[in-house]
Amino acid sequence: MSRPNGFLLLVALLVALLTSRAGLAEMVAAIGPSVLSLLGWMAFSNARTGDPLVFLTAKDAWLEVSPLDVITDPLERPAALFHVIVFLVVLVLAFPWLRRLPLHWTVIGLLLVLPSFVLGIEGLARYTSMAVPLVVGAALALSHRPPSQRVAFLTASSAAMIFLGVNVVRSSWVP
């Protein structure tokens, strides 16, 4: 919850609580501290800047790339295309396996990557790797592939991370 979009995890927590048939007291105990923290941060931000959502509005100063930008001119910002490719590869591998995971896991996975489609594509690869359910789904898919394909995927993903690291340093890409 230390990141601005951390509050989205509350939605997944709420889904987990509802599917476990938790009572109102359990829901308040689980979600209340995070809601109070977010409201406190927003009050502090408002007192300091006059904008309770400054953590979102500050992004207006960043050069962001939308999904439409990647579609209409995929090579304008190669970093954005890289982020989309990483997400699509993981999603294609994980998608068939997501229905086997608990619902709240899938909700968490989607909520961790969806902000990138609204706030900017760069960083999507990082959020995809943090979306544990997507990574678990991809791992389950790969576990059913021949060893040669698993080695090829691991080699390609290692090369992609080296490529990203080099471009973060050389070209100021957002990781």
Secondary structure, 3 states (H helix, E strand, C coil): CCCHHHHHHHHHHHHHHHHCCCCHHHHHHHHHHHHHHHHHHHHHHHHHHCCCCHHHHHHHHCCCCCHHHHHHCCCCCHHHHHHHHHHHHHHHHHHHHHCCCCHHHHHHHHHHHHHHHHHCCCCHHHHHHHCHHHHHHHHHHHHCCCHHHHHHHHHHHHHHHHHHHHHHHHHCCCC
